Amino acid sequence: MAIKFGERKGSFAPWWKSIEVVVYGWPSAKAGARLSTAAEPLKTTYDPAAHALHILLPDVAGKAELRLLGETAR
């Protein structure tokens, strides 16, 4: 599964330093996440009650792609 982020446009300077992506319907805690602009895998957490995978990624101004590895969402 992949999520693509487009390049930021305009002159707005965001105040945030990171973005949390939550994928609902993820079947288990077995997951990895990698951002195309980062060398290291991203940390993920899993909420079994909500079947939700949480990924915290740094804010990126340019194009980027978040890839989820492991089991896929239903």
N, C-alpha and C positions, 0 to 999 in steps of 0.2 A: 504494500500500500504506500502511496506517495502523496504528499501535499506540496504543491508548488506555491511559492511566494513571489510576487512580482516586485520590481524595483520601486522604491519609494519615490513619489513625485511631489513637487512643490517645495516650499521652504519651511514647512512645519518641522520643528525639532521636538520629537517626542520626549516626554519626561521618563518613560519607562526604560528599563535596561534589559528586561526579559519578557517573554510571552509564554503563557501556559496553554498548551493544546490538550484538550480532553477528547478522547475517542470513546464514545459509548458503544456498548455491544461487543467489546473486546472479550474473547472467551477465557483468557487466563493471564496470569502474571508473567508468562513466558513471552517476553518481548524485548526487542532492542530498538533503539532509535538513533539515527545518524543524520546530521545536517550536512549538506553538501559543502558548506563553507568552513566546517570544523574538522579537525583531524581526529578528535576523540569522540567516542559514542556519547550520547546524551543520557542523563539519568532518567529512569522511568519509575513510576510508582503505580500500583494497581489497587483499586477499590473493589474487592470482590462482591460486596453487597450491591453496588451500582453497575457492576461489569464495566468499569471505566478505567481506561489507561490514561495516566497523566504524564505529560512530557513538558519539562521546563527547558526552553531554549533561549539563547541570547538573541536580542533584537538585532536584525540585520537590515541594513539600508538597501542593499542590492538584491538581485535575484538569488533565490536559494530554494532548495528542495529538501523536505523532511521525508526520510524513508523509514518506514516501520518494518522491522525484521521479526521473524518468528511466526507465530500463529496469526492468522488473519481474522479480521472482524467478520461477524456473521452478516 
